[in-house]
Amino acid sequence: MFSKHPKGLIAAALANMGERFGFYIMMAILTLFISAKFGLSETTTGYIYSAFYASIYILALAGGVIADKTKKFQRHYFGGINTDGCRLFDYCHSYSYSGS
């Protein structure tokens, strides 16, 4: 199955999986910390979590704009816009079912 792929593909995939795992664990710990430290409700904590998570993607888009202005990478910017629509749809879909 992996005979035609580069040798480092498995290592890169495992590193990416570990990074994602750590990221989502830290995001869960962030919500628990906010609730415990500041005594906020779960709803307020969810709003803070959502704003922080949204800022990750907004800042990536802003970084794409800066890259376009400085290095003229137009194709990468427009590719990011296409995937942002998918992310927005996924966020709205998961948010509508999170209350039940």
C-alpha positions as CSV (number, residue, x, y, z in Angstrom):
1,M,0.0,0.0,0.0
2,F,2.8,2.4,0.9
3,S,5.3,1.1,-1.6
4,K,5.0,4.0,-4.0
5,H,4.9,6.7,-1.3
6,P,7.9,8.6,0.1
7,K,9.6,7.0,3.1
8,G,8.8,9.9,5.4
9,L,5.1,9.8,4.8
10,I,4.3,7.6,7.7
11,A,6.4,9.7,10.1
12,A,4.8,12.9,8.8
13,A,1.3,11.4,9.2
14,L,2.0,10.3,12.7
15,A,3.5,13.6,13.6
16,N,0.4,15.4,12.2
17,M,-1.9,13.1,14.1
18,G,0.0,13.7,17.4
19,E,-0.1,17.5,16.8
20,R,-3.9,17.4,16.1
21,F,-4.4,15.2,19.2
22,G,-2.5,17.6,21.4
23,F,-4.3,20.6,19.9
24,Y,-7.8,19.3,20.7
25,I,-6.8,18.1,24.1
26,M,-5.5,21.6,24.9
27,M,-8.7,23.2,23.6
28,A,-10.7,20.9,25.9
29,I,-8.4,21.8,28.8
30,L,-8.9,25.5,27.9
31,T,-12.7,25.2,28.4
32,L,-12.3,23.3,31.7
33,F,-9.8,26.0,32.9
34,I,-12.1,28.9,32.0
35,S,-15.0,27.2,33.8
36,A,-13.0,26.4,36.9
37,K,-10.9,29.5,37.2
38,F,-13.4,32.2,36.4
39,G,-16.6,30.4,37.4
40,L,-18.3,31.0,34.1
41,S,-21.2,28.9,32.8
42,E,-20.9,26.3,30.1
43,T,-22.6,28.5,27.6
44,T,-20.3,31.5,28.2
45,T,-17.3,29.1,28.1
46,G,-18.5,27.7,24.8
47,Y,-18.8,31.2,23.4
48,I,-15.2,32.0,24.5
49,Y,-14.0,28.7,23.0
50,S,-15.8,29.4,19.8
51,A,-14.4,32.9,19.5
52,F,-10.9,31.6,20.1
53,Y,-11.3,28.7,17.6
54,A,-12.7,31.1,15.0
55,S,-9.8,33.5,15.5
56,I,-7.4,30.7,14.5
57,Y,-9.0,30.5,11.1
58,I,-9.5,34.3,10.7
59,L,-5.8,34.9,11.5
60,A,-4.8,32.2,9.0
61,L,-6.8,34.1,6.4
62,A,-5.2,37.3,7.4
63,G,-1.8,35.7,7.1
64,G,-2.8,34.6,3.6
65,V,-3.7,38.2,2.7
66,I,-0.3,39.4,4.0
67,A,1.4,36.7,2.0
68,D,-0.5,37.7,-1.1
69,K,0.6,41.3,-0.7
70,T,4.3,40.4,-0.1
71,K,4.9,37.3,-2.2
72,K,2.0,37.3,-4.7
73,F,0.7,33.9,-3.9
74,Q,-2.7,34.5,-5.3
75,R,-3.7,30.8,-5.9
76,H,-3.1,29.9,-2.2
77,Y,-5.3,32.7,-1.0
78,F,-8.3,31.7,-3.2
79,G,-7.9,28.1,-2.2
80,G,-8.2,29.2,1.4
81,I,-11.4,31.0,0.7
82,N,-12.9,27.9,-0.8
83,T,-12.1,25.8,2.2
84,D,-13.3,28.5,4.6
85,G,-16.8,28.1,3.3
86,C,-16.6,24.4,4.1
87,R,-15.3,25.1,7.6
88,L,-18.1,27.6,8.2
89,F,-20.7,25.1,7.1
90,D,-19.3,22.5,9.3
91,Y,-19.2,24.9,12.3
92,C,-22.8,26.0,11.8
93,H,-23.9,22.4,11.4
94,S,-22.1,21.2,14.6
95,Y,-23.3,24.2,16.5
96,S,-26.9,23.6,15.7
97,Y,-26.8,20.1,17.2
98,S,-24.6,20.8,20.2
99,G,-27.5,22.0,22.4
100,S,-29.3,18.6,22.6
